Amino acid sequence: MDNFELREKAPHETVREYAYRVLYQNIMTLKLPPGTAMSEQELSGVLNVSRTPVREAFIRLAEKGLLEVLPQRGTFVSKIHTEQLAEFRFFRVTMERAIVELACQEFVDPWKTKLEFCIFEQGKFIASGSAANFFKSDNTLHSLLYEGCGKPHIWQVVQDSNLDYARARVLNVSDGDAAEQMNLLYEQHKGIVQAVFDKNVKVAKDIMTEHINKVMGDVAVLKQEYPEYFG
């Protein structure tokens, strides 16, 4: 757990919520990569909490499919499941094409301003080489499209369904030439936003499809480089 990122407890956060949040964020950012052995005792010491909130966090993470309990062996961060990625790609492409079509019909301020700022922010993250912040901003851009169309709850469903997909994206952006990966995604983001502003449904849907499918095209390469991360 050399890369484990310890975060401060929020003012009104319970110990249970804190333990879950820190473990969840470390798993999703691959600070705890797939296959990592998880120890209640060790993590309670790292987080400076009792074992009970850590155990409860383990249960919640297992329910989300992020932890796997293997009898007689222990608890491990779940591997990224290729079959689930393929299934989710279909779901995500379907939803994202629908949302940009809605956005092309009517997408008003302050959502336009927020999208423009998001694109500006991503350019700064590329310049500073911050892949982690770029990925957060990537998620923000997609969430703004849903919120601007009055569909925030659907975005939450998408988020809750795409945990393996999200981890694969983090790995993809972090792998090899991160700047090249970020620049490609950045250009796609700019194209999507411009198409929405221009109310060009076809272009928006075409770029979004290419954008979502990109991860699946890269998975084959990632599986060769990180076979221990995939199941």
N, C-alpha and C positions, 0 to 999 in steps of 0.2 A: 504494500500500500504506500509506496514511496511518493506517488503523485497525489495522494489524498488531499483534498482541499478543505480545510477546516474553516467554517464560517461562523460569524457571531450570531448569537441567539437574538431574535427580534424582541422588542420591548414587551409585547403582549403575547408572545408565543409560548405555548406550554412546552415542557420538556419532551413530551411525546411528539408534538408537531415539529419541534426542532430536530429531533433525531431522524424523523422520517424525511424532512426536507433536505437535510445535509446528505443523507445516504442516496436519496433519489437523484439529487443534482449531480453527485459524483458518478453515479451509474450512467446517467444520460449524457454527461460530458466525457465519458470514457476515462475519467480519473480512476474509476474502478472498472477496468475493462472486462469483457465477457470471459468467464472462466475463473475469475478471481475468487479465492476462498474467503468466506466471510465468518468472522469469529465474534460472537456476542461479547465475550470478555474483552477482546482486544479493542473493539469499537466503543464499548462503554468507557474504556480508559481514555481513548483518543477524544471522545466527545465530552468526557468528564460528567457522565450521567450514570445512573444505575443500569443494570442489565434489562430491567423490565421495559423501558421505552424502546430500547434497541430491539428486543424480542418482538414487540408490537410492530415496530417498523418493518422487521423481517417478514412478518405475516402479511402486512399490506403490500409490500413489494412483491411477495410471492403471488399474491392474488392478481397483481398487474402483469405477472409473467416475467418480472425482472430478476427474480431470484428462483433458484431451483434447489430443492432439498433432496439430497440423495442419501437414502438409508445406509447407515454404516460408514458413510464417507464424509458427510457434512453439507454445508450450505454454500452455494456458489452463485455468482452473477450469471444469469442465463446467457446462453449464446444467442447470436442473431440468427433467426430462422429464415432461410432463403424462401421457403414455400410461403410463409406468412408475408414476406416482402412482396412477392409476386401478387398475392391476393390483395394486399393493401394498395399496391400500385393501381390496380383496376378501380378500387374505391376512390382513391385520391384523385386520379385523373378525371373520373366522372364528376366528382364534386367540384373540383377546381375549374373545370370547363364551364360548368353551370354557373359558378359564382362570378367568373369574369364576364359571362354573357349578361348577367344581371347588372354588373357594375357598368358595362357599356351603355346600358339603357338609362341609368340614373345613378350618378355618383357625385355628390355635392360636397362643398366645404362643410365642416372642417376636415373631412376625410381626405380630400385631395391634398390639402396642405400637409397633413400627416404623412401621406404617401411620399410627397416630395421631400420632406425632411428625412424620411427613412432612407430614401435613395442617397441623399446627401451624406447621411451618417455612414452608410455602407462604403462610400468612397473614402471616407476618413479611416475606416477600419482596415481597408485594403492598404492604404498608404502606411499605416502603422504596423501592418502585419498581424493584426489581432483576429485570428480565425474564430476564437470563441465568441467575441463580441459581434463579429460578422454573422455568425450562425444565429445568435439571439435576434439580431436585426432582421435576418431572413424570416424567422418565425413571425416577428412583429408585422412585417409587410403582408404576409398571408392573412394574419388575423385582422388587419385593417380592412382588407378586401371584404371579409365576411361581415365585420362590424358595420362597414359603410353601406352594406346591402341589407342591414337589419337582420343578420343571421348569426349572431355571436354564439348562440347555443350549439349551432351546427359545427362551428369551428371547434368548440370544446369536445364534441363527439369525435371530430377528426383527430384532435390532439390525443385523446385518450386511446385511440385505435392504432396510432402509428409509432409506438415506442421503438420497435425494431427498425422501422424506416428512419426515425429520427437519429438513432445511434449510427446507422449506416451512413447517414449524411454527415454526421460529425466526423466519422472515420475518414470519409471521402475528402472532406475539406482539409483535414489534418494531414492526410497522406501525401508524401512526395512534395510536389510543387504547390504549396497551399495558395500562393499568389495567383497561379494560373487558374486553379479551381475557383477561387473567389471572383476573379475577373470574369470568368465565363458566366457564373451565376449572376453576377452584378449586371452584365450586359442583358441577360434574359430578364432580370427584374425591371431594368429600364425600359425594355421593349414592351413588357406587359403593362406597365404603368402608362406609357405613352399611348398604347393601343386603347386602353380604357378611357383616357382623356379624349382621344380622337373618336371614341365610340365605334371602333373598328372591331367588331365581334370576331371575324375570321382570324385576324392577326393575333388578337388576344388569346383565343382558344388554341391556335397553332403553337404559339410560343409557350403557353402554359403546359401543353401536352409534352413538348420537348423538354421543358424544365423538370417536370415530375419524372419523366421516363429516364432522365439522365442518370439518376442514382442506380436504377436497375441495370443500365448498361455498364456502370462502373463496378457493380457488385462482383462480376466474374473476375475482374482484375484484383479486387480487394480480397476475394476468397483465396487466390493464389498467394498473395503476400501475407495474409493473416488467417491461415486455415484454422488456427486455434480459436478464432473469434466466432466462427460460423458453425451452425449445426443443421 
